[in-house]
Amino acid sequence: MRLCLLVLGCVIAASAWPVDQLTVRDHGINGWFVPQREGGLRWIGKAEAERQLEYYEAQEALEGRLSTNTVNFYLYTLQNPSTGQQIKATQASINGSFFNPKNPTRITIHGWNSNYRMG
């Protein structure tokens, strides 16, 4: 009887033992470890990530009406060396452009009060 109570006590204690959070966090399955600006990683669960994605998609839908980003990207390749092809940070825009990830990429940033058409 004492042995049975001892085993039962051990089972109850083991079930109440805190579970290491990293073992239940499966990166890419139920959430993601996201790099932070100040260094380190922050866990974002799947539900929170989906809420953030909905927010960003809603912001992207508003971009046509109100642009919060004044940065424009123009792609120049051998196929279009003199006329820049404006691309956005979307898969559809990149797939529809002359961008080839196998080629080296160079980024030119013009000065303040200049634009992409200036030499």
WOGIJO-V783504 format. One record per residue. N is the residue number from 1. RES is the residue in one letter. PHI is phi in whole degrees, 0 to 359 (none if undefined). D_CENTER is the distance of its C-alpha to the mean C-alpha in whole Angstrom. Layout:
# WOGIJO-V783504
N	RES	PHI	D_CENTER
N	RES	PHI	D_CENTER
This chain:
# WOGIJO-V783504
1	M	none	57
2	R	296	56
3	L	296	54
4	C	297	52
5	L	294	51
6	L	296	50
7	V	296	48
8	L	299	47
9	G	297	46
10	C	295	44
11	V	296	42
12	I	294	41
13	A	296	40
14	A	293	38
15	S	287	36
16	A	270	36
17	W	293	34
18	P	295	31
19	V	274	28
20	D	300	26
21	Q	298	22
22	L	292	21
23	T	283	23
24	V	263	22
25	R	261	18
26	D	253	17
27	H	305	13
28	G	91	12
29	I	258	15
30	N	241	15
31	G	160	12
32	W	217	10
33	F	272	11
34	V	253	8
35	P	298	10
36	Q	252	11
37	R	303	13
38	E	276	16
39	G	103	16
40	G	84	16
41	L	235	13
42	R	234	13
43	W	282	13
44	I	237	11
45	G	291	13
46	K	300	13
47	A	296	15
48	E	295	13
49	A	297	9
50	E	294	11
51	R	296	13
52	Q	295	10
53	L	297	9
54	E	300	13
55	Y	298	13
56	Y	294	10
57	E	293	12
58	A	294	16
59	Q	296	15
60	E	295	14
61	A	294	18
62	L	283	19
63	E	304	19
64	G	295	22
65	R	268	24
66	L	215	23
67	S	271	20
68	T	266	19
69	N	242	17
70	T	268	20
71	V	269	19
72	N	243	20
73	F	243	19
74	Y	237	22
75	L	256	22
76	Y	244	26
77	T	225	27
78	L	296	30
79	Q	285	30
80	N	220	30
81	P	286	31
82	S	245	32
83	T	239	30
84	G	290	27
85	Q	258	24
86	Q	290	22
87	I	234	19
88	K	246	16
89	A	278	12
90	T	233	12
91	Q	298	13
92	A	296	17
93	S	294	17
94	I	292	17
95	N	296	18
96	G	275	21
97	S	257	22
98	F	274	24
99	F	298	21
100	N	231	21
101	P	295	19
102	K	282	22
103	N	274	23
104	P	295	23
105	T	247	21
106	R	235	22
107	I	243	21
108	T	249	24
109	I	243	24
110	H	278	27
111	G	282	28
112	W	296	29
113	N	68	31
114	S	251	30
115	N	213	29
116	Y	291	28
117	R	275	31
118	M	284	33
119	G	299	34
